[in-house]
Amino acid sequence: MGLFSKVQRARRKGFMEAVTAACAMVAFADGIVRPEETAKLIEYIRIDEALQVFDPGDVIGAFEHYVDVLGFDFNIGREKAFTAVSQVAPRSDEAKLVVLIACAVGGADEDFNNDQRLMVRQICSRLGFDPREFDLNLRAPSPRALPAIRPSPGRISRASVNIPDWMRHPPAPGRRPLPPKPSAERRQKPTDHTPDWMRRPPQAPKKAPSPPPESGSDDAMPEWMKTTGNPKPHKEPRKAVNTGIPDWMKKA
């Protein structure tokens, strides 16, 4: 290898690392690195002057290195790949070329899905580009990405399910079921064991009649109070009491 080739290789090493890291992230975005994506990178190595100074085996080895790191741990591998992508100057011709190669690798299998588009959008943000410049708008999923329609389960018979009878035959809408008629045993009144003194209030005891007063007792009413026609007893006049006052002072 000549001196000129060595100088060009040293100058282009950062670009080669950025290209292989970006292609590895886009190819691994959907979890599967397809042979078409690897073949697309090899084809670009053959026609690009900047990468012709490198051995194709070295470029593919760098690409597989980033794929292995992403498969070991996606977060660690993504940070290492973004560090390699950041080696090119933002918004430069090399940075734009990195984005275009990543888009070509993503669409190599004719299915540039939304996962790969999101990864290229992140690369654009690291390199200072607007994703709309590269037509990286998200698209509706393809019919192949939709889940298959699952067959409906067979009809389950009620006989195979252990449910009560009242749930097997529900009443018709708008009609309420009648309550069951009470049996003869339920119609009989239950025996009341309540004592009599709790059923009705107790009666007050009758008072005994008081005996009539005896005639000879002290409580007997005097005769003059029994009949209104009898005159009241005559009161005797009081005798004059000698108070020691002379007669000339008693009469004026």
C-alpha positions as CSV (number, residue, x, y, z in Angstrom):
1,M,0.0,0.0,0.0
2,G,1.4,3.4,-1.0
3,L,1.9,6.4,1.2
4,F,-1.0,8.2,-0.5
5,S,-3.4,5.3,0.2
6,K,-2.3,5.2,3.9
7,V,-3.0,9.0,4.3
8,Q,-6.4,8.7,2.6
9,R,-7.2,5.7,4.8
10,A,-6.4,7.6,7.9
11,R,-8.5,10.5,6.8
12,R,-11.4,8.4,5.8
13,K,-11.4,6.1,8.9
14,G,-13.9,8.3,10.8
15,F,-16.2,8.3,7.8
16,M,-16.0,4.5,7.5
17,E,-16.8,4.1,11.2
18,A,-19.8,6.4,10.9
19,V,-21.2,4.6,7.8
20,T,-20.8,1.1,9.3
21,A,-22.3,2.2,12.7
22,A,-25.3,3.9,11.0
23,C,-26.0,1.0,8.7
24,A,-25.7,-1.4,11.7
25,M,-28.3,0.6,13.7
26,V,-30.7,0.8,10.8
27,A,-30.4,-2.9,9.9
28,F,-30.8,-4.0,13.5
29,A,-33.7,-1.6,14.2
30,D,-36.4,-4.3,13.5
31,G,-34.4,-7.0,15.2
32,I,-33.3,-8.9,12.1
33,V,-30.2,-8.2,9.9
34,R,-31.2,-9.5,6.5
35,P,-28.7,-10.6,3.8
36,E,-30.1,-7.9,1.4
37,E,-29.0,-5.2,3.8
38,T,-25.5,-6.5,4.1
39,A,-25.2,-6.9,0.4
40,K,-26.3,-3.3,-0.1
41,L,-23.5,-2.1,2.1
42,I,-20.9,-4.3,0.2
43,E,-22.2,-2.9,-3.1
44,Y,-21.7,0.7,-1.9
45,I,-18.2,-0.1,-0.8
46,R,-17.4,-1.2,-4.3
47,I,-18.6,2.1,-5.9
48,D,-17.6,4.7,-3.3
49,E,-14.2,6.3,-3.7
50,A,-14.0,7.2,-0.1
51,L,-14.3,3.5,1.0
52,Q,-12.3,2.0,-1.8
53,V,-9.1,2.6,0.1
54,F,-10.3,0.1,2.8
55,D,-10.4,-3.6,2.4
56,P,-14.0,-4.8,2.1
57,G,-13.4,-7.4,4.8
58,D,-12.4,-4.6,7.2
59,V,-15.6,-2.6,6.4
60,I,-17.8,-5.7,6.8
61,G,-15.9,-6.6,10.1
62,A,-16.7,-3.1,11.5
63,F,-20.4,-3.5,10.5
64,E,-20.7,-6.9,12.2
65,H,-18.9,-5.5,15.3
66,Y,-21.6,-2.9,15.8
67,V,-24.3,-5.5,15.1
68,D,-22.9,-7.8,17.8
69,V,-22.8,-5.0,20.3
70,L,-26.4,-4.1,19.6
71,G,-27.4,-7.7,19.9
72,F,-25.7,-8.0,23.3
73,D,-27.3,-4.8,24.7
74,F,-29.2,-2.5,22.5
75,N,-28.7,0.6,24.7
76,I,-25.0,0.1,25.0
77,G,-24.6,-0.6,21.3
78,R,-26.7,2.4,20.3
79,E,-24.5,4.8,22.3
80,K,-21.3,3.3,20.8
81,A,-22.8,3.6,17.3
82,F,-23.9,7.2,17.9
83,T,-20.4,8.1,19.1
84,A,-19.0,6.7,15.8
85,V,-21.6,8.6,13.8
86,S,-20.7,11.8,15.6
87,Q,-17.1,11.6,14.1
88,V,-18.3,13.3,10.9
89,A,-19.0,17.1,11.0
90,P,-22.7,18.0,11.4
91,R,-24.5,19.1,8.3
92,S,-21.5,18.4,6.1
93,D,-21.4,16.5,2.8
94,E,-20.1,13.4,4.6
95,A,-22.9,13.6,7.2
96,K,-25.5,13.8,4.5
97,L,-23.9,10.8,2.7
98,V,-24.1,8.8,6.0
99,V,-27.8,9.5,6.2
100,L,-28.4,8.5,2.5
101,I,-26.4,5.2,2.9
102,A,-28.4,4.4,6.0
103,C,-31.7,5.0,4.1
104,A,-30.4,2.8,1.2
105,V,-29.6,-0.1,3.6
106,G,-33.0,0.2,5.3
107,G,-34.8,-0.1,2.0
108,A,-32.6,-2.9,0.6
109,D,-35.3,-5.5,1.3
110,E,-38.0,-3.3,-0.1
111,D,-39.5,-2.8,3.4
112,F,-38.3,0.4,4.9
113,N,-40.5,0.0,8.0
114,N,-41.2,2.5,10.7
115,D,-38.6,1.1,13.2
116,Q,-35.9,1.7,10.6
117,R,-37.3,5.2,9.8
118,L,-37.3,6.1,13.5
119,M,-33.6,5.1,13.8
120,V,-32.6,7.2,10.7
121,R,-34.5,10.1,12.2
122,Q,-32.4,9.8,15.4
123,I,-29.2,9.8,13.2
124,C,-30.5,12.9,11.5
125,S,-30.9,14.6,14.9
126,R,-27.3,13.8,15.9
127,L,-26.0,15.2,12.6
128,G,-28.1,18.3,12.6
129,F,-30.5,17.5,9.8
130,D,-34.3,17.8,9.6
131,P,-35.8,14.3,8.9
132,R,-38.3,15.8,6.5
133,E,-35.4,16.5,4.1
134,F,-35.0,12.8,3.5
135,D,-38.7,11.9,3.4
136,L,-38.6,10.0,6.7
137,N,-42.3,10.4,7.7
138,L,-43.8,7.4,9.4
139,R,-46.1,5.3,7.3
140,A,-49.0,3.0,7.9
141,P,-48.0,-0.6,8.6
142,S,-48.0,-3.0,5.8
143,P,-50.6,-5.8,5.7
144,R,-47.8,-8.3,6.5
145,A,-47.1,-6.5,9.8
146,L,-50.7,-6.9,10.9
147,P,-51.5,-9.8,13.2
148,A,-53.3,-12.7,11.7
149,I,-57.0,-13.1,12.4
150,R,-57.5,-15.6,15.1
151,P,-60.3,-18.2,14.5
152,S,-63.3,-17.7,16.7
153,P,-63.7,-20.4,19.4
154,G,-66.3,-23.0,19.0
155,R,-69.7,-22.6,20.6
156,I,-69.8,-23.8,24.1
157,S,-73.0,-25.8,25.1
158,R,-74.7,-25.0,28.3
159,A,-74.7,-28.6,29.3
160,S,-70.9,-28.7,29.5
161,V,-70.8,-25.8,31.9
162,N,-71.6,-26.4,35.6
163,I,-74.1,-23.5,36.2
164,P,-77.3,-23.5,38.2
165,D,-80.7,-24.0,36.5
166,W,-81.9,-20.5,37.2
167,M,-79.0,-19.2,35.1
168,R,-79.6,-21.7,32.2
169,H,-83.0,-20.4,31.4
170,P,-83.3,-16.7,32.1
171,P,-86.8,-15.2,32.0
172,A,-87.9,-13.4,28.8
173,P,-87.1,-9.7,28.7
174,G,-89.8,-7.4,30.2
175,R,-91.2,-10.2,32.4
176,R,-90.3,-10.7,35.9
177,P,-90.5,-14.2,37.4
178,L,-93.2,-14.7,40.0
179,P,-92.2,-15.6,43.5
180,P,-92.8,-19.2,44.5
181,K,-96.0,-20.0,46.4
182,P,-95.5,-20.7,50.1
183,S,-96.0,-24.2,51.2
184,A,-98.4,-25.4,53.9
185,E,-95.6,-25.5,56.4
186,R,-94.6,-21.9,55.6
187,R,-98.3,-20.7,55.9
188,Q,-98.6,-21.8,59.5
189,K,-98.0,-19.1,62.0
190,P,-94.9,-19.7,64.1
191,T,-95.4,-20.6,67.7
192,D,-95.1,-17.5,69.9
193,H,-93.2,-18.2,73.1
194,T,-93.6,-14.7,74.4
195,P,-94.8,-14.7,78.1
196,D,-98.2,-13.1,78.9
197,W,-96.7,-10.3,81.0
198,M,-94.9,-9.0,77.9
199,R,-97.9,-9.2,75.6
200,R,-100.2,-6.7,77.4
201,P,-99.5,-4.1,80.1
202,P,-100.3,-5.2,83.7
203,Q,-103.5,-3.9,85.3
204,A,-103.4,-1.7,88.3
205,P,-104.6,-3.4,91.5
206,K,-108.0,-2.4,92.7
207,K,-108.3,-0.3,95.8
208,A,-110.2,-1.7,98.8
209,P,-113.2,0.5,99.9
210,S,-112.6,2.4,103.1
211,P,-114.8,1.3,106.0
212,P,-117.4,3.8,107.3
213,P,-116.4,5.8,110.4
214,E,-117.6,4.4,113.7
215,S,-120.1,6.6,115.7
216,G,-118.2,6.4,118.9
217,S,-114.9,7.3,117.5
218,D,-113.3,10.7,117.7
219,D,-113.5,11.2,113.9
220,A,-117.3,11.2,114.0
221,M,-118.9,14.5,112.9
222,P,-120.8,16.4,115.6
223,E,-124.6,16.4,115.4
224,W,-124.9,20.2,114.9
225,M,-122.8,19.9,111.7
226,K,-124.8,17.1,110.2
227,T,-128.2,19.0,110.1
228,T,-128.4,22.7,109.1
229,G,-131.7,23.3,111.1
230,N,-130.1,22.9,114.5
231,P,-129.0,26.2,116.1
232,K,-125.5,26.8,116.9
233,P,-124.5,26.4,120.5
234,H,-124.7,29.6,122.7
235,K,-121.5,31.1,123.7
236,E,-121.1,32.4,127.2
237,P,-120.0,36.1,127.6
238,R,-116.6,36.7,128.7
239,K,-116.1,38.0,132.2
240,A,-114.5,41.4,132.7
241,V,-111.0,41.1,133.6
242,N,-109.6,43.6,136.2
243,T,-106.8,45.3,134.4
244,G,-106.2,47.9,137.0
245,I,-107.5,50.8,135.0
246,P,-109.7,53.3,137.1
247,D,-113.3,53.7,136.1
248,W,-112.9,57.5,135.4
249,M,-110.5,56.6,132.6
250,K,-112.7,54.0,131.0
251,K,-115.7,56.4,130.5
252,A,-115.3,59.8,129.0
